[in-house]
Structures are given as structure tokens and as C-alpha cells.
């Protein structure tokens, strides 16, 4: 866990907070390359069809802005959807579809820790990596409201008016 989880989390936040690139990570497009001894080598991302380009973050970091047809901003999406999308991509997609299955598998296979203990460890790893990468201020501004997790509603209408249709679905478990 100490080799796998940090690489996935660090990769997500470096892309999101430094480059404004939020990739919809899930088990299908987040791969872990391992060596012949089954030690993790690197995180491999594929299928960038659902890569969200955050022009607000790009502008804050002095990077070039991209047309609204391929990017999003607080002005274009509105504050609730803008911040909801950050939570959706991290809390719902990455945590629920990548980190949580890893925690469950480790709890089942290793048996030394409960799933709850592993979730707490993932939260600790996340906050440690954010601090080590000097991303505290950016991380704090990335999620709003801080105690909410956003997801798609239980309908087929996941996009409305050119924006994702997101709802608050609970509290975040991994940050």
C-alpha cells in the first residue's frame, strides 16, 4: 500500500493542482505498472476522453488557457458545479473506483488492517503528500464545500445544459 496509493494520489493532485488537468480516473484507465518482482514502477493513465481542463487553475499557475469547448471554469460552470466537479473526479471517481477497491483487497488479502483503518491511512497519505509537495493552499481551495462529496444522481441525465449534473452524496472519506 505504501508504494501504490501514494503514487496514484500524488499523480492526481500534481496534474490537477499544478496543471489544471483532472482526469476521470477509474479502474479501466488507471493502470499500475509493476516490475518482475511485483513492485510498483509507475502509474499509467490512458483514455483521456474524460480529461477535464480547469482554466481557473491553469490561469492561477501562469499556464495557457484553452477554449471553453475543451475546458471548464468557474465562470462557465457556476461555483457549485465547478467545485462539485473537483469532488466528483477525486472523491467519487478516483477514491470510489480505484482507491477503495485497493483498500478492500488489502483488508481482505492481508487481513492485518480493517477497511476503515486503511481508509484512514489513505487519508493520512493524501494529507502528507499535499504537505510535502507544498500544495496545502491549492488543495484547500480545490474543494468546496469541504465536507461534501459529489456524485452523479441516480438517473440517466448526467449532463444538463452542457454541464455535469452533480448532487451531494455524502461526506468525503479520503480527504
Secondary structure as the mmCIF struct_conf table of DSSP 4:
data_model
#
loop_
_struct_conf.conf_type_id
_struct_conf.id
_struct_conf.beg_label_comp_id
_struct_conf.beg_label_asym_id
_struct_conf.beg_label_seq_id
_struct_conf.end_label_comp_id
_struct_conf.end_label_asym_id
_struct_conf.end_label_seq_id
TURN_TY1_P TURN_TY1_P1 UNK A 2 UNK A 3
HELX_RH_AL_P HELX_RH_AL_P1 UNK A 4 UNK A 13
HELX_RH_PI_P HELX_RH_PI_P1 UNK A 14 UNK A 18
HELX_RH_AL_P HELX_RH_AL_P2 UNK A 19 UNK A 19
STRN STRN1 UNK A 21 UNK A 23
TURN_TY1_P TURN_TY1_P2 UNK A 27 UNK A 29
STRN STRN2 UNK A 30 UNK A 34
TURN_TY1_P TURN_TY1_P3 UNK A 36 UNK A 37
BEND BEND1 UNK A 38 UNK A 38
STRN STRN3 UNK A 40 UNK A 45
HELX_RH_3T_P HELX_RH_3T_P1 UNK A 48 UNK A 50
STRN STRN4 UNK A 51 UNK A 53
STRN STRN5 UNK A 54 UNK A 54
HELX_RH_AL_P HELX_RH_AL_P3 UNK A 55 UNK A 60
TURN_TY1_P TURN_TY1_P4 UNK A 61 UNK A 62
HELX_LH_PP_P HELX_LH_PP_P1 UNK A 63 UNK A 65
TURN_TY1_P TURN_TY1_P5 UNK A 68 UNK A 69
BEND BEND2 UNK A 70 UNK A 70
STRN STRN6 UNK A 72 UNK A 72
HELX_RH_AL_P HELX_RH_AL_P4 UNK A 74 UNK A 77
HELX_RH_AL_P HELX_RH_AL_P5 UNK A 79 UNK A 87
HELX_RH_PI_P HELX_RH_PI_P2 UNK A 88 UNK A 99
HELX_RH_AL_P HELX_RH_AL_P6 UNK A 100 UNK A 109
TURN_TY1_P TURN_TY1_P6 UNK A 110 UNK A 110
BEND BEND3 UNK A 112 UNK A 113
HELX_RH_AL_P HELX_RH_AL_P7 UNK A 115 UNK A 132
TURN_TY1_P TURN_TY1_P7 UNK A 133 UNK A 134
HELX_RH_AL_P HELX_RH_AL_P8 UNK A 136 UNK A 142
BEND BEND4 UNK A 144 UNK A 145
TURN_TY1_P TURN_TY1_P8 UNK A 146 UNK A 147
STRN STRN7 UNK A 149 UNK A 152
BEND BEND5 UNK A 154 UNK A 156
STRN STRN8 UNK A 159 UNK A 160
TURN_TY1_P TURN_TY1_P9 UNK A 161 UNK A 162
STRN STRN9 UNK A 163 UNK A 164
STRN STRN10 UNK A 166 UNK A 170
BEND BEND6 UNK A 173 UNK A 173
#
